[in-house]
Amino acid sequence: MTGRNIGNRKRVAVGGIRYEANSFSAIECPETVFEEQFIRRGRAVLAAAPANSEFFGARSVFEAASDVEVVGLLDTYPGCGSPVPHGAYERLRNEFVSLLRDAQPVNGVLLSLHGAMATDEEDDVEADLIRAVRAIVGHEVPLIVSMDLHAAVSESTASMLDGLIGFKTCPHTDYEETGRRSAELLLDAVRGASSPAVFLEPVAMITAAEAHDTNTGPLSSHMNHAQSLVDGSSVLDVSIFAAQPWLDAERTRWTVTVTYDRAECGGQARARSIARTVATDLNADIGSFRVRKTAVGDIWQSVLAFTAGPVLVADSGDSPSAGADGHSLDCLSRLIGEGLPTVLATMTHPELSIAASHSPTGAWMNGEPLAPSVEVIAAASGRFERRYPAGPVDVGSCAVVRVHNATVVITERPAMMLDTSLFDHVGLDPANFAVVQVKSAGGFRAHWTSISDRIVIVDSLGGSSSRLTELPFHKISRSSWPFSERQTVQSGELP
Ligand SMILES: [Zn+2]
């Protein structure tokens, strides 16, 4: 069905299903992953969009457009972890599709997706969802999608879109800006002011997430150059997608996409040329994307090199914001000891968090596998509001325990540590500790550097390990670096 104008007004449908899958997470994603509390429907898709989100940014554009009627479908972002049970996704997709069918006719569609979602049956969920949307709206209605910088964009996804706008920052601080630009692109398209299309160029590389920082890392110069090529007429957007490296799927590798105006003379040729140039430059610079880390055995040596705290010890291999479980003790076990400086840390452990949260304050209990015994300091609800990424959180049972020098917040489910929300929630101030273990690979820098810029990145093991060639990949393309040529890895230097 092709969209029709409703008088002079344009009807656009908006919605999204976002999730970041990590194939190496040992904790199974629950059937209830898309809990009601994480879903906004209808008007709430925009009206209740959290600040610092794509739809919060898109809302301001739609509110300023007097000729546009917005139909909210549904939007959800329950976070990340192991691939979603297919049935749970299918139920939500069917509801999404049904809402879109009911909303017909529409003149345009705006989707906010992550770009690295998988189920236990489907490796390319974004393509599946977009295909379902196209089946309803047809191929003439403009369809614009925004995605995370860590999206693994497949050719089939790009071929179905009129526009694809990725985050330009890592750590991601341009959620709203991305939403605004996506909404503006959609409105231009539905008003006939542009006729956008997407060109995709794959880059045969997969890299550790620590190398994706657009403030300090090698990606910054490539991203700046890419943005300088946007001219607002034939070239509407240039996005670099540094695929999150722990999604074991054929589509996982970097990509460059150019959204161009096909109505502009030479638009497609220019898009192709830009995408290939940016991709070639990235590939030529591959050596710069290696990262240096501190070996777990050298943590204290690195920490004590700083004269003041708190020192942030980044447990990069076990990052819940990268979908890892957050239960690895590879890093934390080295931080605990009698007489050592004070440490604040987190850990996922269902049994321990439940037992501790049911124990009286001050009680000593079996703390295995953390320690033979731990003192219970406090229990707390697992529900709170996270500032970054913004939205409601439920980590299940939650308790604070102490052992020797360490105060540890134990949660039933993995807790993202990209900001201090969890510590704030349980009443702990990181500034009061000499060392804070942060289970994150690099995304924590956006908020944590206001607490401290003294950072030790640890080469720890877990579901978000940087030792990519040592992870049990089965489906990934071996033609992508570093799989294409096994590197001789020097101590502390990782591909
Ligand atoms: Zn990301």
Residues whose N, C-alpha, C, O or C-beta is under 5 A from the ligand:
A	BS01	ZN	D148 L149 H150
